[in-house]
Amino acid sequence: MQNAVEIVRVRPDDLIEDFSAQAAALLQELVARGAALGWTCPPSAAEVNSLLRGVVEASSEGDGCLVAAWQRSKLLGLGYWTRYARPTHSPHVDIEKIAVAPESQGQRIGQLMMHELLQAARDTRTEVVTLDLRGDNTRAIALYESLGFQRYGMLPRFVAFGENRYDKLFYALDLREGPA
Ligand SMILES: CC(C)(COP(=O)(O)OP(=O)(O)OC[C@H]1O[C@@H](n2cnc3c(N)ncnc32)[C@H](O)[C@@H]1OP(=O)(O)O)[C@@H](O)C(=O)NCCC(=O)NCCS
């Protein structure tokens, strides 16, 4: 099982520089290829480091979860959720990003990371998991719907990428309705 992919939750002590550098390189490559991850140009390594540190620090209080997909010492993917800060929304979390390296896509790594993110949400007694995405991201739509996420809204032509406009889709999974 030397080449097995391992899905782990990143702990505060784990956020070593190598992880952060690999995460930045992965996200930069995806964004440079046009991935719908919220950036219009590749994020700096410092921005990614600060973002991921914030999620991992929140995880010690159950308010965040960062998962990583490793194959030996190579990072193949990452994803995270954070808990809503608004007190009336605090039972709920939002999956903000999930990303798999281009050469590793279509091998169920995204699905495995989503299962881990959802298990972490259940472990922290989360009630509803939300996410949103760009309307042309058909692979992500298929992944989320296969896990039971239901579309609850759409903002037409909301996502701005240069002169282009894309629909923004809103999805939710109610964990109170039983296991997905
Ligand atoms: C979206 C993403 C995270 C999915 O991860 P992945 O590891 O490639 O996906 P998986 O292999 O786990 O496949 C999950 C589902 O996606 C769909 N899928 C996978 N490969 C596909 C392909 N080549 N074409 C179309 N759909 C595909 C399938 O529905 C699959 O489930 P099924 O085979 O049981 O039907 C990944 O493609 C990615 O990082 N994309 C770029 C960044 C991004 O768009 N992130 C999401 C932002 S909301």
The ligand as an SDF file (V2000), in Angstrom:
LIG
                    3D

 48 50  0  0  0  0  0  0  0  0999 V2000
  -14.0880   19.2770   -7.7070 C   0  0  0  0  0  0  0  0  0  0  0  0
  -12.9580   18.3750   -7.2130 C   0  0  0  0  0  0  0  0  0  0  0  0
  -12.5990   18.7610   -5.7790 C   0  0  0  0  0  0  0  0  0  0  0  0
  -13.4710   16.9230   -7.2330 C   0  0  0  0  0  0  0  0  0  0  0  0
  -12.4530   16.0840   -6.7550 O   0  0  0  0  0  0  0  0  0  0  0  0
  -12.0580   14.7560   -7.5630 P   0  0  0  0  0  0  0  0  0  0  0  0
  -11.1180   14.0040   -6.7070 O   0  0  0  0  0  0  0  0  0  0  0  0
  -11.6130   15.1350   -8.9280 O   0  0  0  0  0  0  0  0  0  0  0  0
  -13.4680   14.0090   -7.6800 O   0  0  0  0  0  0  0  0  0  0  0  0
  -13.7630   12.4800   -7.3950 P   0  0  0  0  0  0  0  0  0  0  0  0
  -12.8150   11.6240   -8.1510 O   0  0  0  0  0  0  0  0  0  0  0  0
  -13.8530   12.2710   -5.9240 O   0  0  0  0  0  0  0  0  0  0  0  0
  -15.1580   12.2820   -8.0640 O   0  0  0  0  0  0  0  0  0  0  0  0
  -16.3150   12.7040   -7.4300 C   0  0  0  0  0  0  0  0  0  0  0  0
  -17.3970   12.8220   -8.4800 C   0  0  0  0  0  0  0  0  0  0  0  0
  -17.0280   13.8330   -9.4130 O   0  0  0  0  0  0  0  0  0  0  0  0
  -17.4640   13.4410  -10.7010 C   0  0  0  0  0  0  0  0  0  0  0  0
  -16.3130   13.2830  -11.5700 N   0  0  0  0  0  0  0  0  0  0  0  0
  -15.1070   12.7590  -11.2870 C   0  0  0  0  0  0  0  0  0  0  0  0
  -14.3040   12.7730  -12.3530 N   0  0  0  0  0  0  0  0  0  0  0  0
  -15.0190   13.3380  -13.3450 C   0  0  0  0  0  0  0  0  0  0  0  0
  -14.7410   13.6520  -14.6920 C   0  0  0  0  0  0  0  0  0  0  0  0
  -13.5580   13.3950  -15.2590 N   0  0  0  0  0  0  0  0  0  0  0  0
  -15.7090   14.2480  -15.4140 N   0  0  0  0  0  0  0  0  0  0  0  0
  -16.9060   14.5250  -14.8540 C   0  0  0  0  0  0  0  0  0  0  0  0
  -17.2200   14.2430  -13.5790 N   0  0  0  0  0  0  0  0  0  0  0  0
  -16.2890   13.6550  -12.8370 C   0  0  0  0  0  0  0  0  0  0  0  0
  -18.2110   12.2020  -10.5420 C   0  0  0  0  0  0  0  0  0  0  0  0
  -19.5540   12.4980  -10.2660 O   0  0  0  0  0  0  0  0  0  0  0  0
  -17.6090   11.5860   -9.3020 C   0  0  0  0  0  0  0  0  0  0  0  0
  -18.4410   10.7050   -8.6520 O   0  0  0  0  0  0  0  0  0  0  0  0
  -18.9710    9.3410   -9.3750 P   0  0  0  0  0  0  0  0  0  0  0  0
  -17.8280    8.8490  -10.2460 O   0  0  0  0  0  0  0  0  0  0  0  0
  -19.2770    8.4660   -8.2230 O   0  0  0  0  0  0  0  0  0  0  0  0
  -20.1760    9.7520  -10.1560 O   0  0  0  0  0  0  0  0  0  0  0  0
  -11.7030   18.4670   -8.1220 C   0  0  0  0  0  0  0  0  0  0  0  0
  -12.0540   18.1230   -9.4180 O   0  0  0  0  0  0  0  0  0  0  0  0
  -11.0240   19.8330   -8.1090 C   0  0  0  0  0  0  0  0  0  0  0  0
  -10.1340   20.0800   -7.2940 O   0  0  0  0  0  0  0  0  0  0  0  0
  -11.4110   20.7440   -9.0220 N   0  0  0  0  0  0  0  0  0  0  0  0
  -10.7740   22.0520   -9.1120 C   0  0  0  0  0  0  0  0  0  0  0  0
  -11.1010   22.9130   -7.8900 C   0  0  0  0  0  0  0  0  0  0  0  0
  -12.5850   23.0180   -7.6700 C   0  0  0  0  0  0  0  0  0  0  0  0
  -13.3480   23.2780   -8.5970 O   0  0  0  0  0  0  0  0  0  0  0  0
  -13.0000   22.8130   -6.4180 N   0  0  0  0  0  0  0  0  0  0  0  0
  -14.4100   22.9010   -6.0460 C   0  0  0  0  0  0  0  0  0  0  0  0
  -14.8020   24.2930   -5.8060 C   0  0  0  0  0  0  0  0  0  0  0  0
  -16.4970   24.3760   -5.2890 S   0  0  0  0  0  0  0  0  0  0  0  0
  1  2  1  0
  2  3  1  0
  2  4  1  0
  2 36  1  0
  4  5  1  0
  5  6  1  0
  6  7  2  0
  6  8  1  0
  6  9  1  0
  9 10  1  0
 10 11  2  0
 10 12  1  0
 10 13  1  0
 13 14  1  0
 14 15  1  0
 15 16  1  0
 15 30  1  0
 16 17  1  0
 17 18  1  0
 17 28  1  0
 18 19  1  0
 18 27  1  0
 19 20  2  0
 20 21  1  0
 21 22  1  0
 21 27  2  0
 22 23  1  0
 22 24  2  0
 24 25  1  0
 25 26  2  0
 26 27  1  0
 28 29  1  0
 28 30  1  0
 30 31  1  0
 31 32  1  0
 32 33  2  0
 32 34  1  0
 32 35  1  0
 36 37  1  0
 36 38  1  0
 38 39  2  0
 38 40  1  0
 40 41  1  0
 41 42  1  0
 42 43  1  0
 43 44  2  0
 43 45  1  0
 45 46  1  0
 46 47  1  0
 47 48  1  0
M  END
$$$$
